[in-house]
Amino acid sequence: MRPDKHNLPLVYSCSGCSSAAQLANHVALQLDRLGVAEMSCIAGVGGDVPYLLKIAHSGRPIVALDGCPLACVKSCLSRHGIEADRHYQLNQYGVKKRYHADFDLDEAEAVISQVMSDLKTPWPLRADKTPGQPTKLPARPPVSGALSVDPASLCK
């Protein structure tokens, strides 16, 4: 039996045109389908849709999945004074942003495994004793020969 979805954390993901964005979206969909979190719509939050803002402000823990350093999910949430309890920036786990390419399913499975493992750990508490403050997983070791990239260059 699936848990009551209203007791699950909310998950928001990037879903842009790159392979990293689609990998983030895939991870969020899997968390939703597995009953680990309930996926909600970050475009609706960014677009100021009242019903979706009500859900985002409901006090449920929030998981944010950003595909790249531009951190669009984090930015959409912060516009409304919302900070994710768990924020994952997938490039920190070795996920490469590629245009006109699909994401690697094996890489997606590794990210799902890491995120699910992290979500089993206790959620930090806010001052008001509700789940809160963002946490970050330790970054994966850099890929040999990886270069530091200016996030602005990723939009070109």
N, CA, C and O atoms as a GROMACS GRO file, in nm:
protein
  624
    1MET      N    1   0.083  -0.118   0.000
    1MET     CA    2   0.000   0.000   0.000
    1MET      C    3   0.088   0.124   0.000
    1MET      O    4   0.182   0.134   0.079
    2ARG      N    5   0.058   0.217  -0.088
    2ARG     CA    6   0.136   0.342  -0.096
    2ARG      C    7   0.102   0.432   0.022
    2ARG      O    8  -0.012   0.436   0.068
    3PRO      N    9   0.205   0.504   0.072
    3PRO     CA   10   0.177   0.599   0.180
    3PRO      C   11   0.089   0.713   0.128
    3PRO      O   12   0.084   0.741   0.008
    4ASP      N   13   0.020   0.779   0.222
    4ASP     CA   14  -0.061   0.896   0.187
    4ASP      C   15   0.031   0.998   0.123
    4ASP      O   16   0.129   1.041   0.183
    5LYS      N   17  -0.002   1.038   0.001
    5LYS     CA   18   0.087   1.129  -0.072
    5LYS      C   19   0.105   1.262   0.000
    5LYS      O   20   0.206   1.330  -0.021
    6HIS      N   21   0.010   1.302   0.084
    6HIS     CA   22   0.020   1.429   0.154
    6HIS      C   23   0.122   1.424   0.268
    6HIS      O   24   0.156   1.528   0.325
    7ASN      N   25   0.171   1.304   0.301
    7ASN     CA   26   0.276   1.290   0.402
    7ASN      C   27   0.414   1.279   0.338
    7ASN      O   28   0.514   1.273   0.408
    8LEU      N   29   0.419   1.276   0.207
    8LEU     CA   30   0.546   1.262   0.136
    8LEU      C   31   0.608   1.399   0.112
    8LEU      O   32   0.538   1.500   0.107
    9PRO      N   33   0.741   1.402   0.097
    9PRO     CA   34   0.804   1.527   0.055
    9PRO      C   35   0.760   1.561  -0.087
    9PRO      O   36   0.721   1.473  -0.164
   10LEU      N   37   0.766   1.688  -0.121
   10LEU     CA   38   0.742   1.733  -0.258
   10LEU      C   39   0.875   1.729  -0.332
   10LEU      O   40   0.979   1.760  -0.273
   11VAL      N   41   0.873   1.690  -0.458
   11VAL     CA   42   0.995   1.695  -0.538
   11VAL      C   43   0.969   1.783  -0.660
   11VAL      O   44   0.868   1.769  -0.729
   12TYR      N   45   1.064   1.873  -0.684
   12TYR     CA   46   1.061   1.963  -0.800
   12TYR      C   47   1.187   1.937  -0.879
   12TYR      O   48   1.295   1.920  -0.822
   13SER      N   49   1.174   1.935  -1.011
   13SER     CA   50   1.293   1.910  -1.092
   13SER      C   51   1.301   2.003  -1.211
   13SER      O   52   1.202   2.057  -1.260
   14CYS      N   53   1.423   2.020  -1.254
   14CYS     CA   54   1.453   2.084  -1.381
   14CYS      C   55   1.394   1.994  -1.489
   14CYS      O   56   1.388   1.872  -1.472
   15SER      N   57   1.352   2.053  -1.599
   15SER     CA   58   1.304   1.970  -1.711
   15SER      C   59   1.334   2.040  -1.843
   15SER      O   60   1.255   2.033  -1.937
   16GLY      N   61   1.447   2.107  -1.848
   16GLY     CA   62   1.486   2.181  -1.968
   16GLY      C   63   1.527   2.090  -2.082
   16GLY      O   64   1.497   1.970  -2.082
   17CYS      N   65   1.596   2.147  -2.180
   17CYS     CA   66   1.624   2.077  -2.306
   17CYS      C   67   1.751   1.992  -2.303
   17CYS      O   68   1.773   1.914  -2.396
   18SER      N   69   1.834   2.005  -2.202
   18SER     CA   70   1.960   1.931  -2.201
   18SER      C   71   1.942   1.790  -2.144
   18SER      O   72   1.840   1.758  -2.084
   19SER      N   73   2.044   1.708  -2.164
   19SER     CA   74   2.042   1.573  -2.108
   19SER      C   75   2.040   1.577  -1.956
   19SER      O   76   1.973   1.495  -1.893
   20ALA      N   77   2.111   1.671  -1.895
   20ALA     CA   78   2.113   1.683  -1.749
   20ALA      C   79   1.975   1.721  -1.696
   20ALA      O   80   1.931   1.669  -1.593
   21ALA      N   81   1.907   1.810  -1.766
   21ALA     CA   82   1.773   1.851  -1.725
   21ALA      C   83   1.676   1.734  -1.731
   21ALA      O   84   1.596   1.714  -1.640
   22GLN      N   85   1.683   1.658  -1.838
   22GLN     CA   86   1.593   1.544  -1.853
   22GLN      C   87   1.627   1.432  -1.755
   22GLN      O   88   1.539   1.358  -1.712
   23LEU      N   89   1.755   1.421  -1.718
   23LEU     CA   90   1.793   1.324  -1.615
   23LEU      C   91   1.732   1.366  -1.481
   23LEU      O   92   1.679   1.281  -1.409
   24ALA      N   93   1.739   1.494  -1.448
   24ALA     CA   94   1.678   1.544  -1.324
   24ALA      C   95   1.528   1.514  -1.322
   24ALA      O   96   1.474   1.470  -1.221
   25ASN      N   97   1.462   1.539  -1.434
   25ASN     CA   98   1.318   1.512  -1.444
   25ASN      C   99   1.290   1.363  -1.428
   25ASN      O  100   1.194   1.325  -1.361
   26HIS      N  101   1.372   1.280  -1.488
   26HIS     CA  102   1.356   1.134  -1.477
   26HIS      C  103   1.369   1.091  -1.331
   26HIS      O  104   1.291   1.008  -1.283
   27VAL      N  105   1.467   1.146  -1.260
   27VAL     CA  106   1.486   1.112  -1.119
   27VAL      C  107   1.361   1.149  -1.039
   27VAL      O  108   1.312   1.070  -0.959
   28ALA      N  109   1.309   1.269  -1.062
   28ALA     CA  110   1.188   1.314  -0.991
   28ALA      C  111   1.069   1.222  -1.022
   28ALA      O  112   0.994   1.185  -0.932
   29LEU      N  113   1.053   1.186  -1.148
   29LEU     CA  114   0.944   1.096  -1.186
   29LEU      C  115   0.957   0.961  -1.115
   29LEU      O  116   0.857   0.906  -1.068
   30GLN      N  117   1.078   0.909  -1.106
   30GLN     CA  118   1.099   0.781  -1.040
   30GLN      C  119   1.070   0.791  -0.891
   30GLN      O  120   1.010   0.700  -0.834
   31LEU      N  121   1.112   0.901  -0.826
   31LEU     CA  122   1.081   0.919  -0.684
   31LEU      C  123   0.930   0.922  -0.663
   31LEU      O  124   0.880   0.868  -0.565
   32ASP      N  125   0.859   0.986  -0.755
   32ASP     CA  126   0.713   0.992  -0.748
   32ASP      C  127   0.652   0.854  -0.770
   32ASP      O  128   0.568   0.810  -0.692
   33ARG      N  129   0.695   0.784  -0.874
   33ARG     CA  130   0.637   0.654  -0.907
   33ARG      C  131   0.665   0.550  -0.800
   33ARG      O  132   0.585   0.459  -0.778
   34LEU      N  133   0.780   0.563  -0.731
   34LEU     CA  134   0.817   0.468  -0.626
   34LEU      C  135   0.753   0.503  -0.492
   34LEU      O  136   0.769   0.428  -0.395
   35GLY      N  137   0.681   0.613  -0.486
   35GLY     CA  138   0.615   0.653  -0.362
   35GLY      C  139   0.708   0.713  -0.259
   35GLY      O  140   0.675   0.717  -0.141
   36VAL      N  141   0.824   0.760  -0.302
   36VAL     CA  142   0.922   0.821  -0.213
   36VAL      C  143   0.892   0.969  -0.193
   36VAL      O  144   0.916   1.024  -0.086
   37ALA      N  145   0.839   1.033  -0.295
   37ALA     CA  146   0.806   1.176  -0.292
   37ALA      C  147   0.691   1.199  -0.389
   37ALA      O  148   0.662   1.115  -0.474
   38GLU      N  149   0.626   1.313  -0.375
   38GLU     CA  150   0.522   1.351  -0.470
   38GLU      C  151   0.577   1.462  -0.558
   38GLU      O  152   0.617   1.567  -0.509
   39MET      N  153   0.578   1.437  -0.688
   39MET     CA  154   0.629   1.537  -0.781
   39MET      C  155   0.526   1.648  -0.798
   39MET      O  156   0.407   1.622  -0.812
   40SER      N  157   0.575   1.771  -0.796
   40SER     CA  158   0.490   1.885  -0.824
   40SER      C  159   0.554   1.966  -0.936
   40SER      O  160   0.663   1.932  -0.982
   41CYS      N  161   0.489   2.071  -0.979
   41CYS     CA  162   0.527   2.142  -1.102
   41CYS      C  163   0.607   2.269  -1.074
   41CYS      O  164   0.552   2.368  -1.025
   42ILE      N  165   0.735   2.267  -1.106
   42ILE     CA  166   0.818   2.386  -1.084
   42ILE      C  167   0.782   2.496  -1.182
   42ILE      O  168   0.798   2.614  -1.149
   43ALA      N  169   0.734   2.463  -1.301
   43ALA     CA  170   0.692   2.567  -1.396
   43ALA      C  171   0.573   2.644  -1.339
   43ALA      O  172   0.562   2.765  -1.358
   44GLY      N  173   0.485   2.575  -1.268
   44GLY     CA  174   0.372   2.641  -1.205
   44GLY      C  175   0.415   2.733  -1.092
   44GLY      O  176   0.356   2.840  -1.072
   45VAL      N  177   0.517   2.692  -1.017
   45VAL     CA  178   0.572   2.778  -0.911
   45VAL      C  179   0.635   2.901  -0.975
   45VAL      O  180   0.609   3.014  -0.933
   46GLY      N  181   0.719   2.878  -1.075
   46GLY     CA  182   0.783   2.990  -1.145
   46GLY      C  183   0.684   3.080  -1.216
   46GLY      O  184   0.709   3.199  -1.233
   47GLY      N  185   0.570   3.022  -1.258
   47GLY     CA  186   0.467   3.098  -1.328
   47GLY      C  187   0.361   3.157  -1.236
   47GLY      O  188   0.260   3.209  -1.283
   48ASP      N  189   0.384   3.148  -1.105
   48ASP     CA  190   0.295   3.209  -1.006
   48ASP      C  191   0.153   3.153  -1.008
   48ASP      O  192   0.057   3.228  -0.984
   49VAL      N  193   0.137   3.025  -1.037
   49VAL     CA  194   0.004   2.962  -1.038
   49VAL      C  195  -0.042   2.943  -0.893
   49VAL      O  196   0.023   2.869  -0.818
   50PRO      N  197  -0.152   3.007  -0.852
   50PRO     CA  198  -0.192   3.006  -0.710
   50PRO      C  199  -0.204   2.867  -0.648
   50PRO      O  200  -0.154   2.845  -0.538
   51TYR      N  201  -0.270   2.773  -0.715
   51TYR     CA  202  -0.287   2.639  -0.657
   51TYR      C  203  -0.151   2.572  -0.633
   51TYR      O  204  -0.131   2.509  -0.530
   52LEU      N  205  -0.060   2.585  -0.728
   52LEU     CA  206   0.071   2.521  -0.714
   52LEU      C  207   0.157   2.591  -0.610
   52LEU      O  208   0.239   2.528  -0.544
   53LEU      N  209   0.139   2.722  -0.594
   53LEU     CA  210   0.209   2.794  -0.487
   53LEU      C  211   0.157   2.750  -0.350
   53LEU      O  212   0.234   2.741  -0.255
   54LYS      N  213   0.027   2.724  -0.341
   54LYS     CA  214  -0.031   2.676  -0.215
   54LYS      C  215   0.033   2.543  -0.176
   54LYS      O  216   0.067   2.522  -0.059
   55ILE      N  217   0.049   2.455  -0.272
   55ILE     CA  218   0.114   2.326  -0.245
   55ILE      C  219   0.258   2.349  -0.201
   55ILE      O  220   0.304   2.289  -0.103
   56ALA      N  221   0.330   2.434  -0.272
   56ALA     CA  222   0.471   2.460  -0.239
   56ALA      C  223   0.486   2.519  -0.099
   56ALA      O  224   0.586   2.493  -0.032
   57HIS      N  225   0.389   2.598  -0.056
   57HIS     CA  226   0.393   2.663   0.076
   57HIS      C  227   0.325   2.579   0.184
   57HIS      O  228   0.301   2.629   0.294
   58SER      N  229   0.294   2.454   0.155
   58SER     CA  230   0.217   2.370   0.248
   58SER      C  231   0.295   2.327   0.372
   58SER      O  232   0.235   2.277   0.467
   59GLY      N  233   0.425   2.345   0.372
   59GLY     CA  234   0.506   2.305   0.487
   59GLY      C  235   0.565   2.166   0.473
   59GLY      O  236   0.639   2.121   0.561
   60ARG      N  237   0.532   2.096   0.364
   60ARG     CA  238   0.591   1.964   0.342
   60ARG      C  239   0.738   1.980   0.307
   60ARG      O  240   0.777   2.081   0.248
   61PRO      N  241   0.820   1.882   0.343
   61PRO     CA  242   0.961   1.889   0.302
   61PRO      C  243   0.971   1.898   0.150
   61PRO      O  244   0.888   1.843   0.078
   62ILE      N  245   1.074   1.968   0.102
   62ILE     CA  246   1.091   1.988  -0.041
   62ILE      C  247   1.227   1.937  -0.086
   62ILE      O  248   1.330   1.967  -0.026
   63VAL      N  249   1.224   1.859  -0.194
   63VAL     CA  250   1.344   1.809  -0.261
   63VAL      C  251   1.352   1.882  -0.394
   63VAL      O  252   1.257   1.882  -0.472
   64ALA      N  253   1.467   1.945  -0.421
   64ALA     CA  254   1.488   2.018  -0.546
   64ALA      C  255   1.599   1.950  -0.624
   64ALA      O  256   1.707   1.924  -0.571
   65LEU      N  257   1.573   1.920  -0.751
   65LEU     CA  258   1.670   1.856  -0.839
   65LEU      C  259   1.704   1.950  -0.954
   65LEU      O  260   1.621   1.973  -1.042
   66ASP      N  261   1.825   2.003  -0.952
   66ASP     CA  262   1.872   2.091  -1.060
   66ASP      C  263   1.972   2.015  -1.144
   66ASP      O  264   2.062   1.949  -1.090
   67GLY      N  265   1.958   2.024  -1.276
   67GLY     CA  266   2.047   1.953  -1.366
   67GLY      C  267   2.184   2.017  -1.380
   67GLY      O  268   2.281   1.947  -1.410
   68CYS      N  269   2.193   2.148  -1.360
   68CYS     CA  270   2.321   2.217  -1.384
   68CYS      C  271   2.338   2.333  -1.286
   68CYS      O  272   2.249   2.361  -1.206
   69PRO      N  273   2.452   2.401  -1.291
   69PRO     CA  274   2.481   2.510  -1.198
   69PRO      C  275   2.389   2.632  -1.211
   69PRO      O  276   2.393   2.720  -1.125
   70LEU      N  277   2.308   2.639  -1.314
   70LEU     CA  278   2.216   2.752  -1.325
   70LEU      C  279   2.111   2.748  -1.214
   70LEU      O  280   2.055   2.852  -1.178
   71ALA      N  281   2.084   2.631  -1.160
   71ALA     CA  282   1.995   2.611  -1.045
   71ALA      C  283   1.859   2.679  -1.062
   71ALA      O  284   1.815   2.754  -0.976
   72CYS      N  285   1.794   2.652  -1.172
   72CYS     CA  286   1.663   2.713  -1.202
   72CYS      C  287   1.556   2.673  -1.101
   72CYS      O  288   1.472   2.755  -1.065
   73VAL      N  289   1.557   2.548  -1.055
   73VAL     CA  290   1.458   2.504  -0.958
   73VAL      C  291   1.475   2.582  -0.828
   73VAL      O  292   1.378   2.635  -0.773
   74LYS      N  293   1.598   2.589  -0.781
   74LYS     CA  294   1.627   2.664  -0.658
   74LYS      C  295   1.582   2.809  -0.673
   74LYS      O  296   1.525   2.867  -0.580
   75SER      N  297   1.607   2.868  -0.788
   75SER     CA  298   1.569   3.007  -0.814
   75SER      C  299   1.418   3.026  -0.817
   75SER      O  300   1.366   3.122  -0.759
   76CYS      N  301   1.346   2.935  -0.883
   76CYS     CA  302   1.199   2.944  -0.887
   76CYS      C  303   1.141   2.938  -0.746
   76CYS      O  304   1.049   3.013  -0.712
   77LEU      N  305   1.193   2.848  -0.664
   77LEU     CA  306   1.144   2.837  -0.526
   77LEU      C  307   1.177   2.962  -0.446
   77LEU      O  308   1.092   3.013  -0.372
   78SER      N  309   1.299   3.011  -0.459
   78SER     CA  310   1.342   3.125  -0.378
   78SER      C  311   1.264   3.252  -0.411
   78SER      O  312   1.249   3.339  -0.326
   79ARG      N  313   1.214   3.264  -0.534
   79ARG     CA  314   1.130   3.379  -0.570
   79ARG      C  315   1.009   3.391  -0.478
   79ARG      O  316   0.953   3.499  -0.461
   80HIS      N  317   0.970   3.277  -0.420
   80HIS     CA  318   0.852   3.274  -0.334
   80HIS      C  319   0.888   3.247  -0.189
   80HIS      O  320   0.803   3.206  -0.110
   81GLY      N  321   1.015   3.271  -0.154
   81GLY     CA  322   1.058   3.254  -0.016
   81GLY      C  323   1.065   3.111   0.031
   81GLY      O  324   1.054   3.083   0.150
   82ILE      N  325   1.082   3.019  -0.062
   82ILE     CA  326   1.087   2.876  -0.030
   82ILE      C  327   1.230   2.826  -0.048
   82ILE      O  328   1.294   2.851  -0.150
   83GLU      N  329   1.278   2.754   0.053
   83GLU     CA  330   1.410   2.694   0.044
   83GLU      C  331   1.393   2.543   0.053
   83GLU      O  332   1.326   2.492   0.143
   84ALA      N  333   1.454   2.472  -0.040
   84ALA     CA  334   1.443   2.326  -0.040
   84ALA      C  335   1.511   2.268   0.083
   84ALA      O  336   1.614   2.317   0.129
   85ASP      N  337   1.451   2.162   0.136
   85ASP     CA  338   1.512   2.090   0.247
   85ASP      C  339   1.631   2.008   0.199
   85ASP      O  340   1.730   1.993   0.270
   86ARG      N  341   1.620   1.956   0.078
   86ARG     CA  342   1.730   1.883   0.014
   86ARG      C  343   1.742   1.938  -0.128
   86ARG      O  344   1.646   1.936  -0.205
   87HIS      N  345   1.861   1.986  -0.160
   87HIS     CA  346   1.886   2.040  -0.294
   87HIS      C  347   1.998   1.960  -0.359
   87HIS      O  348   2.106   1.946  -0.301
   88TYR      N  349   1.972   1.908  -0.476
   88TYR     CA  350   2.071   1.829  -0.550
   88TYR      C  351   2.101   1.900  -0.681
   88TYR      O  352   2.012   1.925  -0.762
   89GLN      N  353   2.226   1.932  -0.699
   89GLN     CA  354   2.273   1.993  -0.824
   89GLN      C  355   2.350   1.882  -0.895
   89GLN      O  356   2.462   1.850  -0.855
   90LEU      N  357   2.292   1.825  -0.998
   90LEU     CA  358   2.341   1.699  -1.053
   90LEU      C  359   2.480   1.707  -1.112
   90LEU      O  360   2.550   1.606  -1.120
   91ASN      N  361   2.523   1.825  -1.155
   91ASN     CA  362   2.660   1.835  -1.206
   91ASN      C  363   2.761   1.802  -1.096
   91ASN      O  364   2.874   1.763  -1.126
   92GLN      N  365   2.724   1.818  -0.970
   92GLN     CA  366   2.813   1.785  -0.859
   92GLN      C  367   2.831   1.634  -0.844
   92GLN      O  368   2.918   1.589  -0.769
   93TYR      N  369   2.750   1.558  -0.914
   93TYR     CA  370   2.760   1.412  -0.911
   93TYR      C  371   2.811   1.357  -1.044
   93TYR      O  372   2.794   1.239  -1.074
   94GLY      N  373   2.874   1.444  -1.121
   94GLY     CA  374   2.935   1.402  -1.246
   94GLY      C  375   2.843   1.404  -1.367
   94GLY      O  376   2.884   1.362  -1.475
   95VAL      N  377   2.720   1.450  -1.351
   95VAL     CA  378   2.626   1.455  -1.464
   95VAL      C  379   2.667   1.569  -1.557
   95VAL      O  380   2.679   1.684  -1.514
   96LYS      N  381   2.687   1.536  -1.682
   96LYS     CA  382   2.727   1.635  -1.783
   96LYS      C  383   2.604   1.689  -1.855
   96LYS      O  384   2.509   1.617  -1.883
   97LYS      N  385   2.609   1.818  -1.884
   97LYS     CA  386   2.501   1.883  -1.958
   97LYS      C  387   2.534   1.876  -2.106
   97LYS      O  388   2.634   1.933  -2.152
   98ARG      N  389   2.448   1.806  -2.181
   98ARG     CA  390   2.468   1.793  -2.325
   98ARG      C  391   2.339   1.833  -2.396
   98ARG      O  392   2.229   1.800  -2.350
   99TYR      N  393   2.353   1.903  -2.504
   99TYR     CA  394   2.237   1.941  -2.584
   99TYR      C  395   2.219   1.840  -2.697
   99TYR      O  396   2.315   1.778  -2.742
  100HIS      N  397   2.097   1.824  -2.742
  100HIS     CA  398   2.064   1.735  -2.854
  100HIS      C  399   2.106   1.591  -2.825
  100HIS      O  400   2.146   1.518  -2.916
  101ALA      N  401   2.098   1.552  -2.697
  101ALA     CA  402   2.136   1.416  -2.658
  101ALA      C  403   2.048   1.371  -2.541
  101ALA      O  404   2.004   1.452  -2.460
  102ASP      N  405   2.024   1.241  -2.535
  102ASP     CA  406   1.949   1.184  -2.424
  102ASP      C  407   2.043   1.162  -2.306
  102ASP      O  408   2.164   1.154  -2.323
  103PHE      N  409   1.985   1.152  -2.188
  103PHE     CA  410   2.066   1.122  -2.070
  103PHE      C  411   2.103   0.974  -2.069
  103PHE      O  412   2.040   0.893  -2.137
  104ASP      N  413   2.204   0.941  -1.992
  104ASP     CA  414   2.251   0.804  -1.979
  104ASP      C  415   2.170   0.735  -1.868
  104ASP      O  416   2.169   0.781  -1.754
  105LEU      N  417   2.102   0.626  -1.902
  105LEU     CA  418   2.015   0.558  -1.806
  105LEU      C  419   2.094   0.501  -1.687
  105LEU      O  420   2.045   0.504  -1.575
  106ASP      N  421   2.214   0.451  -1.711
  106ASP     CA  422   2.296   0.400  -1.600
  106ASP      C  423   2.333   0.512  -1.504
  106ASP      O  424   2.332   0.494  -1.382
  107GLU      N  425   2.365   0.628  -1.560
  107GLU     CA  426   2.396   0.745  -1.477
  107GLU      C  427   2.272   0.786  -1.397
  107GLU      O  428   2.283   0.821  -1.279
  108ALA      N  429   2.156   0.781  -1.459
  108ALA     CA  430   2.031   0.815  -1.390
  108ALA      C  431   2.006   0.719  -1.275
  108ALA      O  432   1.967   0.761  -1.166
  109GLU      N  433   2.027   0.591  -1.297
  109GLU     CA  434   2.007   0.492  -1.191
  109GLU      C  435   2.101   0.518  -1.074
  109GLU      O  436   2.062   0.503  -0.958
  110ALA      N  437   2.224   0.558  -1.102
  110ALA     CA  438   2.320   0.590  -0.996
  110ALA      C  439   2.273   0.711  -0.916
  110ALA      O  440   2.284   0.712  -0.793
  111VAL      N  441   2.222   0.812  -0.984
  111VAL     CA  442   2.172   0.932  -0.916
  111VAL      C  443   2.049   0.897  -0.832
  111VAL      O  444   2.038   0.941  -0.718
  112ILE      N  445   1.958   0.819  -0.888
  112ILE     CA  446   1.839   0.777  -0.812
  112ILE      C  447   1.881   0.705  -0.685
  112ILE      O  448   1.827   0.732  -0.578
  113SER      N  449   1.977   0.615  -0.697
  113SER     CA  450   2.025   0.541  -0.581
  113SER      C  451   2.083   0.635  -0.475
  113SER      O  452   2.055   0.619  -0.356
  114GLN      N  453   2.165   0.732  -0.518
  114GLN     CA  454   2.224   0.827  -0.423
  114GLN      C  455   2.118   0.911  -0.354
  114GLN      O  456   2.121   0.928  -0.232
  115VAL      N  457   2.024   0.962  -0.431
  115VAL     CA  458   1.919   1.047  -0.374
  115VAL      C  459   1.830   0.966  -0.280
  115VAL      O  460   1.798   1.013  -0.171
  116MET      N  461   1.790   0.847  -0.320
  116MET     CA  462   1.704   0.764  -0.235
  116MET      C  463   1.775   0.730  -0.105
  116MET      O  464   1.714   0.729   0.001
  117SER      N  465   1.903   0.700  -0.113
  117SER     CA  466   1.981   0.672   0.008
  117SER      C  467   1.984   0.793   0.100
  117SER      O  468   1.966   0.780   0.221
  118ASP      N  469   2.005   0.910   0.043
  118ASP     CA  470   2.009   1.033   0.123
  118ASP      C  471   1.873   1.062   0.185
  118ASP      O  472   1.865   1.107   0.300
  119LEU      N  473   1.766   1.038   0.111
  119LEU     CA  474   1.633   1.069   0.162
  119LEU      C  475   1.592   0.978   0.278
  119LEU      O  476   1.495   1.007   0.348
  120LYS      N  477   1.664   0.868   0.298
  120LYS     CA  478   1.637   0.779   0.411
  120LYS      C  479   1.699   0.832   0.540
  120LYS      O  480   1.664   0.785   0.649
  121THR      N  481   1.790   0.928   0.530
  121THR     CA  482   1.853   0.985   0.649
  121THR      C  483   1.758   1.087   0.711
  121THR      O  484   1.671   1.141   0.643
  122PRO      N  485   1.774   1.113   0.842
  122PRO     CA  486   1.683   1.209   0.907
  122PRO      C  487   1.686   1.346   0.841
  122PRO      O  488   1.791   1.395   0.800
  123TRP      N  489   1.569   1.407   0.833
  123TRP     CA  490   1.558   1.541   0.779
  123TRP      C  491   1.599   1.639   0.887
  123TRP      O  492   1.558   1.623   1.002
  124PRO      N  493   1.678   1.740   0.853
  124PRO     CA  494   1.714   1.841   0.953
  124PRO      C  495   1.588   1.918   0.995
  124PRO      O  496   1.490   1.924   0.922
  125LEU      N  497   1.594   1.976   1.113
  125LEU     CA  498   1.479   2.051   1.164
  125LEU      C  499   1.502   2.200   1.153
  125LEU      O  500   1.614   2.249   1.170
  126ARG      N  501   1.395   2.274   1.126
  126ARG     CA  502   1.397   2.420   1.130
  126ARG      C  503   1.382   2.461   1.276
  126ARG      O  504   1.357   2.377   1.363
  127ALA      N  505   1.398   2.588   1.304
  127ALA     CA  506   1.383   2.640   1.439
  127ALA      C  507   1.244   2.608   1.495
  127ALA      O  508   1.229   2.590   1.616
  128ASP      N  509   1.142   2.601   1.408
  128ASP     CA  510   1.006   2.573   1.454
  128ASP      C  511   0.977   2.423   1.462
  128ASP      O  512   0.862   2.382   1.475
  129LYS      N  513   1.083   2.340   1.455
  129LYS     CA  514   1.074   2.194   1.467
  129LYS      C  515   1.009   2.125   1.349
  129LYS      O  516   0.966   2.010   1.360
  130THR      N  517   1.001   2.193   1.237
  130THR     CA  518   0.951   2.129   1.115
  130THR      C  519   1.070   2.102   1.025
  130THR      O  520   1.172   2.170   1.037
  131PRO      N  521   1.059   2.004   0.934
  131PRO     CA  522   1.172   1.978   0.845
  131PRO      C  523   1.216   2.106   0.774
  131PRO      O  524   1.133   2.190   0.739
  132GLY      N  525   1.345   2.120   0.754
  132GLY     CA  526   1.390   2.245   0.698
  132GLY      C  527   1.525   2.245   0.635
  132GLY      O  528   1.547   2.173   0.537
  133GLN      N  529   1.614   2.321   0.685
  133GLN     CA  530   1.743   2.358   0.631
  133GLN      C  531   1.797   2.264   0.523
  133GLN      O  532   1.793   2.142   0.539
  134PRO      N  533   1.846   2.321   0.415
  134PRO     CA  534   1.895   2.238   0.305
  134PRO      C  535   2.018   2.158   0.346
  134PRO      O  536   2.098   2.201   0.429
  135THR      N  537   2.030   2.042   0.287
  135THR     CA  538   2.148   1.960   0.308
  135THR      C  539   2.207   1.930   0.172
  135THR      O  540   2.138   1.937   0.070
  136LYS      N  541   2.332   1.898   0.171
  136LYS     CA  542   2.398   1.863   0.045
  136LYS      C  543   2.476   1.735   0.065
  136LYS      O  544   2.541   1.715   0.167
  137LEU      N  545   2.468   1.648  -0.033
  137LEU     CA  546   2.550   1.529  -0.031
  137LEU      C  547   2.693   1.568  -0.064
  137LEU      O  548   2.715   1.669  -0.131
  138PRO      N  549   2.790   1.490  -0.018
  138PRO     CA  550   2.926   1.521  -0.059
  138PRO      C  551   2.939   1.507  -0.210
  138PRO      O  552   2.880   1.417  -0.270
  139ALA      N  553   3.014   1.595  -0.269
  139ALA     CA  554   3.032   1.592  -0.414
  139ALA      C  555   3.108   1.466  -0.454
  139ALA      O  556   3.197   1.420  -0.381
  140ARG      N  557   3.072   1.412  -0.569
  140ARG     CA  558   3.148   1.299  -0.621
  140ARG      C  559   3.284   1.350  -0.664
  140ARG      O  560   3.298   1.466  -0.702
  141PRO      N  561   3.385   1.264  -0.657
  141PRO     CA  562   3.517   1.309  -0.702
  141PRO      C  563   3.511   1.356  -0.846
  141PRO      O  564   3.437   1.300  -0.927
  142PRO      N  565   3.590   1.460  -0.880
  142PRO     CA  566   3.586   1.510  -1.017
  142PRO      C  567   3.632   1.404  -1.116
  142PRO      O  568   3.719   1.322  -1.087
  143VAL      N  569   3.570   1.407  -1.232
  143VAL     CA  570   3.608   1.316  -1.339
  143VAL      C  571   3.745   1.358  -1.389
  143VAL      O  572   3.773   1.478  -1.404
  144SER      N  573   3.830   1.262  -1.414
  144SER     CA  574   3.965   1.293  -1.462
  144SER      C  575   3.959   1.382  -1.585
  144SER      O  576   3.890   1.351  -1.682
  145GLY      N  577   4.032   1.491  -1.580
  145GLY     CA  578   4.037   1.583  -1.694
  145GLY      C  579   3.920   1.679  -1.700
  145GLY      O  580   3.908   1.755  -1.796
  146ALA      N  581   3.831   1.676  -1.597
  146ALA     CA  582   3.715   1.767  -1.597
  146ALA      C  583   3.761   1.911  -1.580
  146ALA      O  584   3.856   1.939  -1.507
  147LEU      N  585   3.694   2.000  -1.649
  147LEU     CA  586   3.728   2.142  -1.642
  147LEU      C  587   3.623   2.216  -1.561
  147LEU      O  588   3.506   2.177  -1.558
  148SER      N  589   3.666   2.321  -1.494
  148SER     CA  590   3.572   2.408  -1.426
  148SER      C  591   3.500   2.490  -1.533
  148SER      O  592   3.564   2.544  -1.624
  149VAL      N  593   3.368   2.500  -1.521
  149VAL     CA  594   3.289   2.567  -1.624
  149VAL      C  595   3.212   2.683  -1.563
  149VAL      O  596   3.154   2.670  -1.455
  150ASP      N  597   3.213   2.796  -1.630
  150ASP     CA  598   3.134   2.912  -1.590
  150ASP      C  599   2.988   2.880  -1.623
  150ASP      O  600   2.957   2.853  -1.739
  151PRO      N  601   2.895   2.884  -1.521
  151PRO     CA  602   2.756   2.849  -1.548
  151PRO      C  603   2.694   2.930  -1.661
  151PRO      O  604   2.610   2.877  -1.734
  152ALA      N  605   2.732   3.055  -1.677
  152ALA     CA  606   2.674   3.137  -1.783
  152ALA      C  607   2.705   3.079  -1.921
  152ALA      O  608   2.627   3.095  -2.015
  153SER      N  609   2.818   3.012  -1.933
  153SER     CA  610   2.855   2.956  -2.063
  153SER      C  611   2.766   2.837  -2.100
  153SER      O  612   2.762   2.797  -2.216
  154LEU      N  613   2.695   2.781  -2.002
  154LEU     CA  614   2.609   2.666  -2.028
  154LEU      C  615   2.481   2.705  -2.100
  154LEU      O  616   2.412   2.619  -2.156
  155CYS      N  617   2.449   2.833  -2.101
  155CYS     CA  618   2.325   2.880  -2.164
  155CYS      C  619   2.344   2.912  -2.311
  155CYS      O  620   2.246   2.941  -2.380
  156LYS      N  621   2.464   2.906  -2.361
  156LYS     CA  622   2.491   2.946  -2.499
  156LYS      C  623   2.453   2.837  -2.595
  156LYS      O  624   2.469   2.853  -2.716
   0.00000   0.00000   0.00000
